[in-house]
Structures are given as structure tokens and as C-alpha cells.
Amino acid sequence: MVFFLSNFLIGINPHLRNFHAIRIMSIIVIILILYYNTKHLSIATAFILPLSLNRVTYADKLNRYIEFDSEIQTQALSLLNVNEISEFLDDLDAKENYIASFEFIPDICCHQEEGPLMFLSKPILMNKFSSPEILTKFIHERLELMVDYYYLDDSIIQTFESGNEAILSCRYTIAHIY
């Protein structure tokens, strides 16, 4: 309010120095209020990016320094639809960004951690505000590409979509972006 009033007064008589002092003081007050809010009221000031809102963001395409948390979490997705991805995203912390990789497991009964892994793509960045529709579409496209690329039987996707045996394992961790 003071800032707008000082701009109005400067507009009337721009040569008076008193009004410049009011303007500078109002800017300093605004900066102090922002500083107080971030330090003393624990308001989240994390750098939350609009990740995967209209397209998937690959981790290696972001031109920023990324530091990863050492704790890796795993989420099994059995019926891959928008509702399941939406529930998964809702469980994420709103103050954090995440890096995730998706591994396709064709038969959960025979899966071995030491065996070959089938990752759908390079790691991607996401957060709670990512679009579940975009992520679902991305995963479906990557599954179809995987079947074509590795000359797999198309029934592997049908088995996955019906919720039988095949699952998608999402490994994710917190990514601090600077």
C-alpha cells in the first residue's frame, strides 16, 4: 500500500527527494517481511518446478544442479490408469521435487533383483503437482515402445493392463534442485 502511494506521489512531483525515501523504505519493508516469513514462520521456499504439466521433464535435460536424497522409495503400480497415478502423486510431499525411474516387471513371481532390468526411460522429474494424465500417457507410450524395440509379444501389455502378474515399479527419491 505504501509502495503504491509513494509511486503516486512521485508521479505528482518526481523531483522531491522525500518521496524517493518513502519508496526505498517501502521496498526494504517488503524485503524484511519476506525474509521474516521464510525464516521464522517456516513457509516453504523450496524451488518447486511445474514438472510434467504439459510434457515429461527428463532429469538430464534440466540445466540446474540436482542433489539427490539417499533414501530411495519404491511404489508398485499394478493397474496403470489415471486414478492410480493420481493417488501416487497425491501421496508425494507438496514441498519437494522428485526424480523417478519406471521399471517394467513382466512377472512378479519370477522377478529377481540381480537379473536384467527393463527400465522404460531415463529418469524423469516430477512432483505432487505433475499431471497424472501426462504421466499415464507417457508410461503407456514407453510400454508400447518397449514392446516394439525388444520384439516382445503384445500380450505382455494386455497382461499388465488387466492387473495380472505384471507390474510397474516406480523408484523415486527427493531431488533438491538449485
C-alpha positions, -999 to 999 in steps of 0.1 A, spaced: 0 0 0 28 24 10 46 14 -22 17 23 -44 11 56 -25 48 66 -29 46 58 -67 16 81 -69 33 109 -50 64 106 -71 43 108 -102 28 141 -90 62 157 -82 91 135 -92 117 160 -81 110 158 -44 135 136 -26 112 128 3 91 106 -18 121 86 -31 130 79 5 94 66 11 97 44 -19 131 29 -8 118 24 27 87 5 14 109 -18 -7 130 -25 24 99 -33 44 87 -57 18 120 -75 17 121 -77 55 86 -92 56 95 -118 30 127 -126 50 107 -129 82 81 -152 66 108 -176 52 129 -178 83 105 -175 112 72 -189 100 86 -219 82 69 -211 50 81 -234 23 105 -216 -1 116 -248 -19 121 -244 -56 90 -263 -68 90 -266 -105 60 -271 -127 72 -305 -137 53 -327 -161 24 -304 -165 22 -305 -203 52 -328 -210 76 -351 -192 108 -334 -179 139 -356 -181 164 -351 -153 194 -347 -177 176 -320 -197 172 -296 -168 201 -272 -168 204 -269 -130 223 -286 -103 204 -315 -88 212 -331 -54 196 -365 -47 184 -378 -13 199 -411 -4 166 -427 6 151 -444 -24 114 -453 -22 95 -479 -44 59 -479 -54 43 -508 -73 17 -498 -99 -4 -527 -110 -33 -512 -129 -19 -483 -147 -46 -457 -151 -50 -421 -143 -66 -427 -109 -37 -449 -97 -11 -423 -109 -32 -395 -93 -32 -414 -60 5 -419 -62 11 -382 -69 -12 -372 -40 10 -392 -16 40 -371 -25 51 -342 -4 39 -308 -18 72 -291 -8 95 -315 -27 106 -324 -62 113 -360 -71 133 -379 -96 117 -412 -107 125 -442 -129 100 -468 -140 109 -504 -143 86 -529 -160 84 -563 -143 66 -588 -166 61 -615 -140 63 -605 -103 66 -641 -92 98 -647 -112 114 -613 -107 149 -612 -93 167 -580 -83 200 -593 -96 185 -601 -130 182 -579 -161 161 -548 -156 137 -533 -181 136 -495 -175 111 -476 -196 131 -444 -199 157 -422 -185 149 -408 -150 122 -381 -151 114 -352 -127 80 -349 -111 62 -335 -80 28 -336 -64 15 -311 -90 25 -331 -120 -3 -341 -144 -14 -377 -139 -28 -377 -174 6 -368 -189 25 -394 -168 -1 -421 -177 2 -413 -214 40 -412 -212 42 -446 -195 18 -462 -220 38 -448 -249 70 -461 -233 54 -496 -228 44 -497 -265 79 -486 -275 95 -513 -252 74 -540 -269 84 -528 -304 120 -522 -295 126 -556 -278 103 -576 -301 81 -586 -272 47 -601 -275 19 -576 -273 1 -597 -248 26 -585 -222 9 -551 -222 -26 -567 -220 -15 -588 -190 -2 -556 -174 -33 -536 -181 -56 -563 -167 -36 -563 -134 -24 -599 -136 12 -607 -128 30 -578 -145 36 -546 -125 54 -513 -130 79 -504 -102 84 -467 -97 117 -459 -78 118 -424 -67 137 -401 -43 137 -364 -34 156 -342 -57 169 -308 -45 171 -285 -75 194 -255 -73 
